Amino acid sequence: MGVYVDVDYYQIDELLTEEELDLRNRVRRFVDDECLPVIGSYFEKATFPSKLVSRLAELHLFGAHIDGYGGHRMSHMNYGLVCQELGRCDSGLRALFSVQNSLVMYPIYAFGSQEQREHWLPKMSQGDVIGCFALSEPEFGSNPAGMATTAEKHADGYSLNGTKMWISNGTIAKVAIVWAKLEGEIRGFLVEARTAGFRATAIQRKFAYRTSPTAALTLKNCRVPEGNLLPRAVGLRSILECINLARYGVACGAVGSAMACYQVAAAFARKREVFDKSIASYQLVQDRLVRMMMEITKAQLLNYHLGRRMDDVKASHAQISMAKLNNVREAMTIARMARDILGARGILADHHVIRHLCDLEAVSTLEGTENIHTLILGKDLTGVSAFW
Ligand SMILES: Cc1cc2nc3c(=O)[nH]c(=O)nc-3n(C[C@H](O)[C@H](O)[C@H](O)COP(=O)(O)OP(=O)(O)OC[C@H]3O[C@@H](n4cnc5c(N)ncnc54)[C@H](O)[C@@H]3O)c2cc1C
């Protein structure tokens, strides 16, 4: 019986250039051969797959948005394809790639001084230094403009005070980009993890994003030299520049997770016999598989067009919001349908679906919740803000 188990129903591959296909296939092989066989164990133990960092560097996946400094700038299209493939394996692994590239290396490159670029970017390109992006706080997540973390100017630098929460890579990062208010204005600071007054505490007992080390950061009279202020990182506008890149990565990674769930469910449906027949032969199961493939295909097309628009510098932040909102929401529905098709086995780690489902719960909150993206789109469509 021919159950369709590929996940490119509209042959979107035909729209990709040879160079894009080549990169996608290289990352796909890396994921299939080196990541998928081990990721379940890291997830179960809630440990960071540190061995994969050097492999990501060897594949030239760090420095995706930068020229020079050891980086390997890639198009947005390629960035999205890499996110999709890594997301097919694990959202935490995708986060390692997108945080390092979009939220740490990009702001250092775009807003940093020459010294800051030269000091940090080559080491980050090689994977020797992992960074983190510290924006959210215990009381300010969806509304970062309200942040309570402050920076105070001294003769020789700044002292930072505050708490940051839910920071991906927080416990493994050698440097954090900390966003704080300096005389009421949001600015970005490079804070080395070894700085006195800086502490990263792992957030334990997470049921999602288990391969990604999430931390609370405390800054207590944490003094950084003058040269650690990112000179051109000013206000929410700079933050949004980084976050838009990361949101696109999330939109693509979620499709990867959905593709993985579909593949497992479709293969299982073909093999599993109930009432003496393969469950793939039942109309209700077919309905689910069709709905899964239809939403995956629509999301793939959304990502494809968005990637091209971003490369042409034409994509709006609201268009990025639509992809994040739609793709994560649909990926969650697809993961749930896949879990259902697997019956009881769907809750076992062996099939990976439950892992994706748990991760997607976190993915729906980070980089802006469903509500926040709906409000962004609502404002874009009506011209009226409904945020408060
Ligand atoms: C695994 C993980 C990794 C993360 N990594 C990072 C990171 O690396 N760096 C970083 O800075 N942050 C990170 N975050 C934080 C993430 O960005 C925030 O969790 C997110 O912005 C939501 O903030 P919150 O959790 O405080 O929820 P809240 O802002 O408290 O929202 C709670 C609920 O209220 C709703 N809500 C809020 N305002 C409105 C409104 N105006 N109208 C309607 N509904 C509203 C939200 O949609 C949500 O449903 C991470 C989070 C997770 C879970």
Ligand as a Chemical Component Dictionary entry (heavy atoms), coordinates in Angstrom:
data_LIG
# 
_chem_comp.id                   LIG 
_chem_comp.type                 NON-POLYMER 
_chem_comp.pdbx_formal_charge   0 
_chem_comp.three_letter_code    LIG 
# 
loop_
_chem_comp_atom.comp_id 
_chem_comp_atom.atom_id 
_chem_comp_atom.alt_atom_id 
_chem_comp_atom.type_symbol 
_chem_comp_atom.charge 
_chem_comp_atom.model_Cartn_x 
_chem_comp_atom.model_Cartn_y 
_chem_comp_atom.model_Cartn_z 
_chem_comp_atom.pdbx_ordinal 
LIG C1  C1  C 0 11.928 27.530 26.574 1  
LIG C2  C2  C 0 11.965 29.030 26.553 2  
LIG C3  C3  C 0 13.099 29.685 26.104 3  
LIG C4  C4  C 0 13.155 31.085 26.115 4  
LIG N1  N1  N 0 14.308 31.722 25.717 5  
LIG C5  C5  C 0 14.417 33.064 25.890 6  
LIG C6  C6  C 0 15.660 33.737 25.635 7  
LIG O1  O1  O 0 16.640 33.123 25.172 8  
LIG N2  N2  N 0 15.760 35.058 25.903 9  
LIG C7  C7  C 0 14.705 35.776 26.387 10 
LIG O2  O2  O 0 14.874 36.969 26.616 11 
LIG N3  N3  N 0 13.504 35.183 26.643 12 
LIG C8  C8  C 0 13.349 33.847 26.404 13 
LIG N4  N4  N 0 12.151 33.214 26.676 14 
LIG C9  C9  C 0 11.062 33.996 27.247 15 
LIG C10 C10 C 0 9.892  34.228 26.282 16 
LIG O3  O3  O 0 10.248 35.179 25.335 17 
LIG C11 C11 C 0 8.694  34.674 27.151 18 
LIG O4  O4  O 0 8.315  33.547 27.918 19 
LIG C12 C12 C 0 7.539  35.165 26.310 20 
LIG O5  O5  O 0 7.838  36.419 25.740 21 
LIG C13 C13 C 0 6.242  35.288 27.149 22 
LIG O6  O6  O 0 6.482  35.962 28.335 23 
LIG P1  P1  P 0 5.934  35.363 29.726 24 
LIG O7  O7  O 0 6.359  33.943 29.803 25 
LIG O8  O8  O 0 6.379  36.292 30.785 26 
LIG O9  O9  O 0 4.379  35.379 29.581 27 
LIG P2  P2  P 0 3.404  36.642 29.851 28 
LIG O10 O10 O 0 3.892  37.833 29.131 29 
LIG O11 O11 O 0 3.213  36.749 31.325 30 
LIG O12 O12 O 0 2.057  36.142 29.199 31 
LIG C14 C14 C 0 1.168  35.228 29.872 32 
LIG C15 C15 C 0 -0.082 35.061 29.015 33 
LIG O13 O13 O 0 -0.721 36.334 28.895 34 
LIG C16 C16 C 0 -0.947 36.607 27.524 35 
LIG N5  N5  N 0 -0.862 38.056 27.286 36 
LIG C17 C17 C 0 0.134  38.908 27.655 37 
LIG N6  N6  N 0 -0.173 40.159 27.258 38 
LIG C18 C18 C 0 -1.362 40.095 26.602 39 
LIG C19 C19 C 0 -2.187 41.036 25.934 40 
LIG N7  N7  N 0 -1.862 42.335 25.841 41 
LIG N8  N8  N 0 -3.348 40.610 25.369 42 
LIG C20 C20 C 0 -3.700 39.304 25.419 43 
LIG N9  N9  N 0 -2.948 38.361 26.030 44 
LIG C21 C21 C 0 -1.794 38.750 26.618 45 
LIG C22 C22 C 0 0.165  35.861 26.771 46 
LIG O14 O14 O 0 -0.198 35.637 25.416 47 
LIG C23 C23 C 0 0.227  34.597 27.602 48 
LIG O15 O15 O 0 -0.777 33.703 27.163 49 
LIG C24 C24 C 0 12.044 31.832 26.589 50 
LIG C25 C25 C 0 10.877 31.152 26.998 51 
LIG C26 C26 C 0 10.832 29.774 26.963 52 
LIG C27 C27 C 0 9.579  29.071 27.418 53 
# 
loop_
_chem_comp_bond.comp_id 
_chem_comp_bond.atom_id_1 
_chem_comp_bond.atom_id_2 
_chem_comp_bond.value_order 
_chem_comp_bond.pdbx_ordinal 
LIG C1  C2  SING 1  
LIG C2  C3  SING 2  
LIG C2  C26 DOUB 3  
LIG C3  C4  DOUB 4  
LIG C4  N1  SING 5  
LIG C4  C24 SING 6  
LIG N1  C5  DOUB 7  
LIG C5  C6  SING 8  
LIG C5  C8  SING 9  
LIG C6  O1  DOUB 10 
LIG C6  N2  SING 11 
LIG N2  C7  SING 12 
LIG C7  O2  DOUB 13 
LIG C7  N3  SING 14 
LIG N3  C8  DOUB 15 
LIG C8  N4  SING 16 
LIG N4  C9  SING 17 
LIG N4  C24 SING 18 
LIG C9  C10 SING 19 
LIG C10 O3  SING 20 
LIG C10 C11 SING 21 
LIG C11 O4  SING 22 
LIG C11 C12 SING 23 
LIG C12 O5  SING 24 
LIG C12 C13 SING 25 
LIG C13 O6  SING 26 
LIG O6  P1  SING 27 
LIG P1  O7  DOUB 28 
LIG P1  O8  SING 29 
LIG P1  O9  SING 30 
LIG O9  P2  SING 31 
LIG P2  O10 DOUB 32 
LIG P2  O11 SING 33 
LIG P2  O12 SING 34 
LIG O12 C14 SING 35 
LIG C14 C15 SING 36 
LIG C15 O13 SING 37 
LIG C15 C23 SING 38 
LIG O13 C16 SING 39 
LIG C16 N5  SING 40 
LIG C16 C22 SING 41 
LIG N5  C17 SING 42 
LIG N5  C21 SING 43 
LIG C17 N6  DOUB 44 
LIG N6  C18 SING 45 
LIG C18 C19 SING 46 
LIG C18 C21 DOUB 47 
LIG C19 N7  SING 48 
LIG C19 N8  DOUB 49 
LIG N8  C20 SING 50 
LIG C20 N9  DOUB 51 
LIG N9  C21 SING 52 
LIG C22 O14 SING 53 
LIG C22 C23 SING 54 
LIG C23 O15 SING 55 
LIG C24 C25 DOUB 56 
LIG C25 C26 SING 57 
LIG C26 C27 SING 58 
# 
